[in-house]
Amino acid sequence: MNLPIKGVIPPMVTPLQENLELDINGLNNLVRHLLSGGVHGIFLLGTSGEGPSLSYGIRKKLITETCRLVNNKVPILVGVTDTSFEETIELATHAKKAGADALVIAPPFYLPISEKEMMDYLENLAPQLPLPFMLYNMPSCTKLNLTMKIVKKAWEVGAIGIKDSSGDLSFLYMLIEEFKKDPSFSIMTGTELFLPETIMNGGHGTVAGGANFFPRLFVELYEATLENDCERVKALRQEVIKVQNTIYEVGKYSSRHIKGIKTALSAMNICQDYVAEPLQRFNEEQQHQIKEYVLAFKNYNTANTTQ
């Protein structure tokens, strides 16, 4: 794995069957779709991957099968954060054995913790991890917005980068400026619309949920930004805004983003749209609405495989 990690890395959804077991056929289709779309890596068991909602058995099977299917074509990053320190180490060990390239660490997400407690956690955890790790700032899910002090501590104990999903553009800029001293430390945005600003200011890429269904759109936006093709960036950004205003706006709750991604993939015949409890998939009317939205993206809605 070359450092820094860069490019478009989708936080891959976890394809599920109606009985909520892993959908191996759908997983095969999805991995092929992502790779043919030109993505630069795959992130498993993040927020879009419903990691904390899945059994340990399904998490491990997903890691094993994805590593087998990808077969070292791109780096695989695995989210291993758990409320249990021991289970985090166990999943990290499994990821190493399966052939993953790096781990992703967020604050444990049940008990509220302080800045100092998170720094202590990283100091205790890092020496026991069998693979390099990235930090994951997802305050809406973890109760802790990572500060610069925490990120610096992670860097000191070996972190190779951070995915920032805080939605705070000024903090993203501060991260980029702070870690210019280490060109191997990756700054990735989790906010899809921030991709051009991230690259133009010295960051490295995006972990974009929309790259699950339209990987080529985000890869083209990344490449256009690298080439400083302002007109192309402007046009592609409008497509990303259209995704935000359509596929991500079906349904009432914040879970609509995960359900929207899976429903879009189902509309493209890539995998089914079942989601893990406590979420429930969209109803028929919502499914039809997203299918119509997907069809409207004529340049990006063709899957490279069939279910």
N, C-alpha and C positions, 0 to 999 in steps of 0.2 A: 504494500500500500504506500503510494507516494504522498508526501505531505507538502503543502497543506491539502486537506480534503477540500475539493471545490466542485463547482458546477451545479447541476440540478439533481437533487437526491430526493425522490418521493418518499414520504412517510407511508409506506405501503399498507393498505388495508389488509385485514385478515379475512380471506374468503371463507364463509361458513355455509354449511348445509342447513336444511330446515331443523334438524335435530341438534344444531349448533356444534357439530363436529367439524373438523377442518375439511374444507372442500378442495381435495387434491387436484381435481380437474380444473377447477376455477383458478387455483394457485398457479398451475402450469400455464394457463392462458394469460394470467396477469403478468407473470414474470416475463414471458415472451413479448407481451405488449410493451412493457417498460423498456426492455432491452432494445427492441426494434425501434422504439421512440428516441433512443440515443441518450438515455439518462446516464449519469456519471457515478451512480451508486444507489443503494437501496437501504432504507432505514426501517427496521422491523420493530414492532411492539411499542410504537409511540402512541400519541393520542389518537390519530386516525386509525392506527392498528388495534385500538381497543385493548392494549396490553393488560392493564390492571383488571379488566373484566373477564379475562380468559383463565381457564385452569392452567396449572403449571404444565400439565401434560400436553395441552394444545400449544402452549407457548414453545415448548421444547420441540414438538413435532414441526411447527411452523419454521423454526430456525433450521432444523435439520434438512427439511425438504427444500427450503429456499436456497440454502447453501449448495445443495446437490444440483438444483436447476440452474442456478447462476453459474456455477462451475468456474469461479474466479474471473468471470468476464468483467465485473465491476466490484468495488468494495461493498461489503455488507456490514452495516452498523446495527447493533442490537440494543434496544432499550431494556435495561435489566433492573431498573429501580423498583423496589418493593417496600412495603411497610416493615418487612423483616430484613435485618442486615444479613442473616444467614442465607435467606432465600435469594437475595441479590447476588451473593457470592456463588451460590449453587447454579443460578441461571447463567452467570458470567462464565463459569467453568464449562457448562454445557455448550455455550456459544463458541468457546475456544475449540472444544473437541469437534464441533460440527463444521468448523472451517470459517467462522466469521472473522472479520478483520478488526473491528473496534466495537467498543461498548458506548452506550449513552447513559449518562447519570443525571437524574433530576433529584430535587429534595424529596425524601419520603413524604407521602402525600396525605397522611391522616392527622397525626398530631402536629399542631403548630409548633415551629421551631424558630429559634433566633438566628441572627447572623453568626454569632459565635458558635452555636451548636452545629450549624451547617459546616462551618470551617473545621470544627473538630471531627465531624462525620467524614469529610473528605480526607482528612489526615489519617484517619483510621482505616478507611475503605481502600484508598488508592494502592497501598502496598500489597493488598490481597487480590487485586484484580489481575487476571491472567492476560489481558489484552489492553492496548491503549484505550483511553476513554475521552469522550467529548462531554462537555457540560450541557445541560438542557434547561433553559430558563422558560418555564411555563407557569407563571404566577396564577393564572385563572384556575389551574388544576391542583396546585401544590401548596397554596397559602403563603408562599415565600417568593418575593421578587428578588432575584439574585442581584446583589450589589457588586460594584467594582471590586470591593475588598474580597468578596467571596470568589469572584472570577480569578483574581490574582492568586489567591490561595490554591485554587484548582490548578492553575498554571504551574505554581511552585511544586506541587506534588505530582506533576506529570501530565496534566490534561493537554490534549492536542488541538482543542478548539471549543467553540460554543455554538449551539443553536439558540438564537434569541427569538422567542415567541412572545415577548412582552408587548409588542406593538408600539414601543417607544422609540421613535426614529432618532431622537437625540442621544439616547443611551447606546443605540447601535453605532452611531458615529463615534461616541466616546470609546467604545470597545475597539473599533477599527484603529483609532488614533493611538490608544494605549498599547496595542499589541503589534504595531508596526515594527517594534524592536525585535519581534520574533517572526520571521517570514514563514515559519512552518506552522504557526498557530492559526487555525481556520476560524473565520467569522462568518457564520451562515445565518441568514434571516429565515424565520418561520412565517413572516408576513409576505405573502406572494407579491403584493404590489410594491414592496421595497426592493425587489431584485435589482432594478437598474441603479438605484441610489447606492445599494450595497457595493456593487461592482465598481461604479464610477468613483467611489470614495476609498477604494482599496480593500474591500471585503472580498469574499470568495464564492458566494453562491446562495442557493435557497434550498430549504427543505419544504417543498410546496405540495400541499394536499392535492391540488388540482392536477399535478403531474401524474397522479394515478390514472386519470382518464384521458387527459390531453398532454402526454409527456412531450410531444414534439413542439407544442406551443411554447412551453417554458424553456425548452432547450434552444429554440430559435430566438426567444427573447434574451437569453443568456448570451448566445453567440453574437447577436446584433449589438448588445451592450459592449462586449469585448471589442468589437470592430468599430465602436463609436458611430454606428449608423443611426443617427438621431431620428430620421424619418421612419425607419423600420422599427425602432424601439417604440416610437409613439403609436404606430399602428398596432403592434403586438400588445402593448399595454392596454389599448382599448379592448382587445379581445379578452384579456385577463379581467378587466373591469366588468365586461359582459358576463363572465363566469360568476363574479361576485354578486352581480345584480340579478342573476337568474337561478342557476343551479344551487347556489348557496342560500337563496332567499325563500325556498319552499319550506313550509312548516314554521312553527312558532318558537321553538326552543333552540338553545345553543347546540343541541345534538343534531340539528338539521345539517350541519356541515358534514359530519360523519355519514349520516344517512343519505345525504345528497350525493356524496362521492360514490357510495356503494350502489345507489340507484342508477347513477349515470353509467357505471360499469355494467350493471345488469342490462340497461337499455342498449349497450354496445355488445351484448352477448359475450362478455368476458368472464364474469362470475356472478353469482347470485347476490341478492341484496339483504340477506339475513344479517342481523346485528345481535350482539351479545346482550343479555340482560344486564342492567335494567332497561336498556333501550328497546324500542320496537320499530320495525321497519315502516316506511311510509305506506299509506293506504293506496288503493288503486288510482284514485283521482290524482294524488300527488305523484305517483309513479308515472302516470301519463303526462303530467305537466313537465316533469324532468326529461322524459323521452323527447318531447317536443323541443325543449331547450337544446338538448344534445344534437338533434337533427339540424338545428339552425346553425351550428358550427360546421359548415360544409368542409372547411379545410382541415379540420382536426378530429372529426367524429368517426372516422373509419378505423375500426380495430384491425390489428394485424394478425388476428387469429379468430377462430370461432369456438364457441363452447362445445 
